[in-house]
């Protein structure tokens, strides 16, 4: 496969549209699948995605489609559907490309499956890659410099096929073979970003947020190692890098949700009103369950889960601060 590989993007939300825009930055044809027929029409006729990424003029070489079959024979397909819908969308495709690049960050509710397991079950003849890292959609769409982890289950042979197809001068992938680590970093940081938003919403200050990021990272490491992830992966772009970005800006959907909770918003109302998905809200319950199953202490993740169940933010923070004193490496 050469750098002229035909690439498609499955999912036309903000992140999917941004990735398509980045891929089309050199004039290459990109096929973008959208569930909403009106969005397909708008992208093709007006070069706009007013629903999810209104700030962008969609590149002329991007062709939107509502037909999953149009993506089935592409060389590389980026999967950018919300994590909770990945299984159903992949299952509805008539066939699948050889290489699937998973770009959604989350854990499947109800089953506890990581996205690579979901994709393997739905597309057993495809090879799986995970793309993850510190990425805000609007910055990628604008062509600002971005670096990501590209974790290839198929090793360097798969990397040599996919990296030239998706790399651009301002979009730089770094190789890894730790698919589990890349996924866990992306899933856990979404939950921790909600917690950091709560800190901001309560007005607890920068000291508290820095402490939460550090302690949250310790939880990410404990959980990742329990599931077989490598520490070096979680210390890189798709772990610590993504955590720092997402926990520091209202451009993060998860941070914004947490900020609204900290300001006194009702969790059910906030999530019902959101057009775009704050994936951490779906991940927190299943992550809490998985942590308990593996005997991993994740008090911040558990606190976010309780917040989403309706517990008052101030009370949850008070409980965290009242935990017994302990060595940093043990708590």
Secondary structure, 3 states (H helix, E strand, C coil): CCCCCCEEEECCCHHHHHHHHHHHHHCCCEEEECCCHHHHHHHHHHCCCCCCCCCCCCCCCEEEECCHHHHCCCCEEEECCCHHHHHHHHHHCCCCCCEEEECCCCECCCCCCEHHHHHHHHCCCCEEEEEECCCCHHHHHCCCCEEEEEEECCHHHHHHHHHHHHCECCEEEEEECCHHHHHHHHHHHHHHHHHHHHHHHCCCCHHHHHHHHHHHHHHHHHHHHHCCCCHHHHCCHHHHHHHHHHCCCCCCHHHHHHHHHHCCCCHHHHHHCCCCCCHHHHHHHHHHHHHHHCCCCCHHHHHHHHHHCCCCHHHHHHHHHCCCCCCCCCC
